[in-house]
Amino acid sequence: MCIFCQIVKGEIPNNTVHENEDFLAFHDIHPTAPIHVLIIPKVHVENFQSVDAQTMAKMTPFIQDVAEKLGIDQTGYRLITNNGSDGGQEVPHLHFHILGGGKLVWNHQHEDPHKSI
C-alpha cells in the first residue's frame, strides 16, 4: 500500500487543509514554498496518465476550494503534478502540489544524461 493510501486510511498522520468524501488536501512535510499542500484522490490512482475524466471533473472544484481556503485564490499559485519517473513522480499515487504564499520563481531544469560533468 502506498504512503498516500496509508494517509487516507488514517495510518499515517497528516496536517489536513480540506477534505471531502473523494479528496484530501494536506500540508507537504518538505515544503518548497511558504504554502505547499498536496491534493490527492482518496482512491488509489497511480498517476495523471491513468486518471479518468470524472475524477478530474470532481477534483477541479476541490482544488479551487483548497486555494480559496489557503487564501491564495486571488494572489496566485502554482499547481503541479509529476507524471512517471522521468516527470519526477516520487509517490505512485496521483497528487497535485499547490504552491503559493509569495512570488514563486521558475527553476526549469532537467537532468541531461548526455552532459559530461
N, C-alpha and C positions, 0 to 999 in steps of 0.2 A: 504494500500500500504506500502511495507517495505521501510526502510530508504535508501537502495541502489537503489531501483526503483525511489525514490524521487531525489536522487543524479543524476541518469541518465536523469531524466526529467528536471534537472536544478532548481528544487525547493529548494534544499539544496546545498550551495556552496562546492567546493572541490578544492584541490590543485592537478590538473591533471599533470601526468607524461607523459602519452601516451594514445592515443585514436584512434580508427577506427570505422567503422560502426557497428561492432559487440561487441567490448570490451572497457572497460575503466580501466585505472590504475591511482590510486591517493594515495597521502600520507595518512597514518593512523593518526588519530588525537591523538592517545595514543600510540606512538611508543615504541617498546621494544628493538630496536636495532638502531644504527646510521642511517641506512636506513631501513624503514619499509613502504612498499607500498602494497595496496590492489588491486587485479585484479579481475574484475567481468565481466560476460556477461551482455550485455545491456538488454537482455530479461530475465524475471524472471525464474530462475531455482532454486528450493528450496535447493538442496544440491548435493554433488558429486554422491550419490547413484542414483539420478534421472536424471543426465545429459546424453545426447545422445552422441554417438561416433563422430558424425560430428562436434558438438560444440567443443569437446575436441581436435579434429584434427586441428581445426582452432585456438583454444586457445593456443596450444603449441608454435607455432612460435611467437604469440603475446607476450607470457611470455618471451620467449628468447629475443625478441626485447626490452622489458622493462629492462631486466637485462643488455643488452648492453647499453641502454640509461643511466642507472644508473651507468655504469662503473664498474659493479661487475661481468660481464660475465667471466672474466679471473681469478679474485681473488677468487671467490666462493660466494655462497649464499645458504640460506635455503628456500625451497618452502614448504608451509604448507597449507593444507585445513582441517578444522574440519568438521566432518560429524555427525549431530544429537546432541542431548543434552548430551549424555554420551561422545561424542567426543569433547565437548567444543564449539560447534557451537552456537554463540550468536545471529547472524542475519540469518534468514531463507532465504538466497539468496546465491547461490554458490559463494564463493570467495576464492582466494588464497592469502596468505601472502607471500611476498618475503622480506626476511631479509638479510641484509649484511652490509658492511661498516666496517668490523673488524672481528676479531676472535670470533666466536659465541660459547657459552657454551651450553651444553645439560643438561637441568634440567628435566629429565624424571620422573615426579611424577604423582601420581593419588590419588584420594580420596578412602580410604578403609572404606566402611560403617560398616565393622565388627570390626575395630580397635577402642579400647576404648582409651579415652584421659586421 
